[in-house]
Amino acid sequence: MRDQLLEIACFNAQSALIAAANGAQRIELCSNKEADGLSPAFETCAELLPLLDIPVTIMIRPRAGNFCYTEAEFLQMQNTLQRFKLLPINGFVFGILNEDTSINIAQNAQLIEMAQPLPCTFHKAFDVCDNLETSLETLIQLGFKNVLTSGGAASALEGVPQLKQLNEHAQGKINILVGGSVRSNNLENLKELTGVNHFHSSAINNGSEICDAVEVQNLRKVLDN
């Protein structure tokens, strides 16, 4: 099978169970959909993991808003990561920027070091950066495994030209994980236009915080074709 991935962002245990049962290949576990994802509750994850048979990555994000954190917030991120690392998870998702929206090399490097040997994904803070190709190279040098991006645009479809360029730059060095209003009705176009095979979606179609089982199935079908 070719290298491909359908990751579903899940904001609660119910959504994670639905996603896993309907074709998701990885779950990004977080909380608070309105904030675009914050760190989940440790207890939720601990209870959920024995019920899942697919990889689970954990969002490390202490609050909504920008991605430039105080020393106290950064310490909170370190403590959260260390605690979740006690569980049989499969990686972490985070992203720290400087005030000028460049990537904070020192703080990201510290979290990557703490996470070892688990892989790390840089989340959509990436899309705030001014120069995406330069920022991508920084992530490669830091050792991130994946970067979640819509190509700096409001949605993945709008970011197609930049996503294609990023994917060409990334080959073999980092995985481009396309997110941003990815749904089964646009996934085929995104695949063809960007050349990417790794996709991220909440699979939510009704405004709730629960993914739609049929939408997960349909996403998987399109990806597999």
Summary of the structure (lengths in Angstrom):
residues: 225
radius of gyration: 16.2
end to end distance: 11.2
largest distance: 46.7
contacts: 762
relative contact order: 0.15
helix: 42%
strand: 16%
